[in-house]
Amino acid sequence: MEYRRLGRSGMYVSEISYGNWITHGSQVEEEAAIKCVRAALDAGITTFDTADVYAGTRAEVVLAKALKGVRRESYELFTKVFFPTGPGKNDRGSSRKHIMESVHASLKRLNTDHIDLYQFHRFDFETPLEESLAAFDDLVRQGKVHYIGFSEWNADQIGDAIKIQRERGYDRFVSSQPQYSMLWRVIEKRVVPKCIEEGMGQIVWSPIAQGVLTGKYLPGKKAPAGSRATDKSGGAGMIAGWMRDDVLTAVQNLKPVAEDLGLTLSQLALAWALANPNVSSVIMGASKPAQVKENVKASGVVLEPDVLLKIDEILGDLPERDPDKTRSPNPRP
């Protein structure tokens, strides 16, 4: 496993992070989830990403069980706040009230006294940005949070926040967590340049496009039983947009590129995302330890310019590049 600094911060993260968005507490049974986390630790993964809302707050609990007994200083624990964690109007968003209540609930579920990276899960149009940033800064000063970041903010939102942080002497963001893959490249035009300018690194989610870039989905064929595309609890909805024959055919055409490099398609997809110098880490999920062992082999892989060009030629106009696709719900859910 290779490690990179998170933006300009002094904290290192593993090139491959372990995320439990759809898996822990919903798609994967607790025992299997714990085995996956243990496989991740054995492979050198030190960065674990979750959120208060995942699996209705159960994901944080399962992750804590899986990490029980592991020296706390040996791994980086990331979580997020924004989406509803209860029925009330204040059980969501980025108000001071919800942030403070949510962080304490996350600390309890995660069985820890601090969070290494606390992130705004989305931009909150209903709460003054000054209020949200002040609450995050307070958490850093209290020692409950070491670093702060955000997920799926656009370049203008990032710029507005940085201006407030600079003017008020608040702790600065170190990271952005966007969706990014060979097929979803909307951050490249605006978000990445802004983050480079401000010293933030990307921790990208869905680098395998919810599993499409593994090559297991074939054009004209039904999705394999038990795959994410058949998961009615959430996975199927996310992957549906890529389940088109033109996309699936293009992915199959990537196989010779991967094979020439001695890689699987999954490893090629992860290595492709890591080829972006602004990417600090790519988040992978897993339902089986074997998937962890396969994916971690992408760390340290260097893709030469001719390989990256070949990938672009194969995918053609299929990747989504519209920067306006980076957006948060307004009003908040």
N, C-alpha and C positions, 0 to 999 in steps of 0.2 A: 504494500500500500504506500502510495505517495501522499504527501501532505502539502497544503498551500495556505498562505496567510489569507484571512478573511478581509478583503479590501486592504486598507492601510492600517488596520488594527494589528496588534501584536499577537492575536490568537490564531493558532493554526487549526485547520480542519482537515479531515480526511477527504481525498479527492472524490471518493464515493461515500455518500451519507446514506444512512438507513432511515427510511420514512415509513410511518404506519397509518397513512391516510385512510385507505379503503380496507386494509387488511385487519389490523388488530381490533378485536371487539366486535367485528361484524363478519367479514368474509372468512377469516381464519380463526380456528379454535385456539383457545388460550395456550394450550400445550404446544401446538405447532408454532405459534407466534414466539414463544419463549425459545424454542429451538432455533428459529431464524435469527433472533437477536444474538444468541450465543454463537452461531456460525459467523455472524457479522463481527463480533468481538474477536473471534479466533482469526479472522481474516485481516485484522488490523483496522477495521472501521472504528473510529472514535466519535463520530458525529451522528447524533440521533435527533430526528425532527418529528414533531407531533403538533397537535393543536387541541385546545380545550373542546372544540366542537366535534372532533372525530369520534365516530361511533357513539354519539350522544354522551361524551366525556369518558367513555369506557376505554378508549385507546390509551389515554395517559395512564390509567390504572394498570393496564396490561404491560405497558412499557416499563413502568416502575417495578413490577414483579419480575420482569425479565432481567432487569439491571440490578436486582437485589444482590448484595454481597460484592458488587464490583466497586473498586475504589473510586469514589466520586470525582476525584481530581483527574482521573484517567480518561474521562470522556466529556464531550460537549453536548449539552442538552438544550434543545431549541423547542419552543412552543409559541402559540399565537393567541390573539384575542380579536374578536369582532363579531363573529356569527352567533346566532342565538344559542344559549345554553340553558334556557328556561322559557316559560310562557310569558313572563312579564315584559313590559315595554323597556325596562332598564336592564333586561337580561341579554343585551346585545349592544353592538356599536362600540365606539371609542370614547365614551364619556368618562370623566374621572371616576364616577361611581362604578361603572361596569369594569373599567380597567383594574381598579383596586380590589374589587370583589373577585374578579376573575383570576387575577394573579395569585391571590391567596388560595383559591380553590385549586388552581393548577399545582401550586407548591405542595399542597396536601396530597393530591392524587399522585403526584410524581414522587412523593416521599423524599423531598429534598428541601434545603433551606435557600437555594438560589437557582436561577435559570441563567444559563450562559448567554443565550440570545432570545430576547423577547420581541415578537414581531406583530405589527398591525396586520391582521389577516387580509384586510381590504381597506380602502380609503373610506372614511365616514363623512358623507356630505352634510350630515345633520348636526355634527358637533363641531364647535370652533376648533380649528387646528391647534391654536395656542393652548387650549384646555388639554387636548390629548397629549401634546408634546410635553407639557409641564408635568403631567402625571407620569409619563415614561421617565422623564429626567429625575423625578422624585424617587422612583424605584431604583434607578442606578445609584443615586446618592445614599439610599438606604441599604445598599448591598444585596438586595433581593434579585437584582438583574445586573449582569455584567456588561452586556452589549445590547444594542437595539437595532431593529431593522423593520422592514415592511414587505408585503407581498402584493403583487399586481397593482402597483401604483404607476401612473404615467409620468412622463418627464416633467410636466408642469407641476403636478402635485409634489414631486420630489423637490423641485426647485423652490416651491413655496415653503416647504417644511425646513429645508436647509437655511433659508433666509431667516426664519424665526429662530432656529437653533443658534445661528451665528450671532444674531442681534442680542439674544437673551443669555448667551453663554451656556446654553443647554448642551447636554451630551449629544454627540452627533451620531447619525446612522452609520453603520458599517456594512450593511448588506441589503440586497434586494432579492426577493424570492419569486421569480416569475416562472410561468410555463415556458419551456424552451426545448426544442428538438429539431431534427432535420426537417420536420413537417410544419413546425410552428416557430417562426422566426421574427415575430412582431416586435421584439425588444431591440433588434439590431440597429434600427435607424435613429431612435431617440433615447430610449432608456439606457442602453449600454454607454453611449457617449456621455450622457449626463452622469452616470455612475463613475465612469473613469475620471471625469473632471472633479468629482467630489470625493473620490477615494473609497468607493463602495464596491464590494464584490458581489457576484451573482451566485446564489444557491438555487439551482434550477430544479423545478419539479417536472415530472412526466417526460424525461429525456428519451424514453422509449415509446412516447406517444400512446400511453395507456396500454402498451403491449403490442401495438400494431407493428412496430419496428423489430419485433422478435422474429417475424416471418411465419408465425404459427397460424395466422389467418390467411386462407388461400382464396383467390378470386373464384367466384362461382360456387363456393363450398360453404356449408354451415359451419358456424364457429364451434370449436371443440367444446365438449361438455365440461363444465367446471371452470371455464375460462372467464376472464373479466367481461367479455362481450355477452356472456349469458347470465351475469350477476344482476338480477333485477333490483337489488338493494342499493345500487348506485353506480356500479362500474359500467353497466351496459349503456347508460345514458351518456356518460362521458366519452366513450369510445365510438359511439354511433356515427359521428361525423366523418370518421376515417374508414368506415367499413364499406368502401366503394371499390369496385373492381379496378378502376384506374390507379387508385392508391395502392391496393394490395398487389397489383401486377408490378408496379414500380418497385415495391419493397422486395419482391422476389428477384427482380433484376439487380438488386444490390448484393445478392448472395455471392456472385463471383468476386466482387470487390473484397468482401469480408474473407472469403476463402483464400484469396491470394495473400492476405496478411496473416493467415492462421487464426482468424477471429470468427466468433459467431456473430450473427446480425445484432444481437443485444450488445455485445462488446463493442461492435463498430459504432452503434448509436451513442453509447456512453462516451467513447473516445472522441466522437465527432463533437459533442457538446463541450468536452474538456479542451478541445482545440481552440476554443474561444478564450483568449488570454484574460478576459474579464470574469470568467467563470471560476469561482473558488472551489465549488463542489457540485456534484450532481446527485440528486436524491433518487434512490431506487427503493422499490417495495419488493416484497417477496412473500410467497405463500409456502415455499419449501426451502430448506437449507441449501439444496442443490442450486437453486437460482442465485442465492447469495454467492456461493463459491464460483459460479460462472461469471457473474457480473463484476466481481472485484478484480478480475483479470484485465479489465479495461484500464485500470489505474496504471499510469506510466507509459501507456501506448502513445506513440507519436505518429500522427497522420501527416504524410508529406503533402505539399501543395497539389501535386498531380492527383493524389487520391481524393482530396477535397473537391477538386475540379470535376473529377469523374462522378462523384456523388451528386454534385449540382446538375450535371448533364443528364443523369438518369432520372432525377426527380423533376427536372424541368420547371413548369409553372405550378406544380402541385403544392409546394410549401406556401403557407399563409404568411405574408410579410406586412400586412397593413398595420401600422403602428397604432391606429385608433382602436384596434381590437384589445389593447390593454385597457381594461376598464373595470370599475367596481360597481356594485348595485346601487342605484339611486332611485327611490329611497332605500335605506338599508332593510334587509329582510326582518 
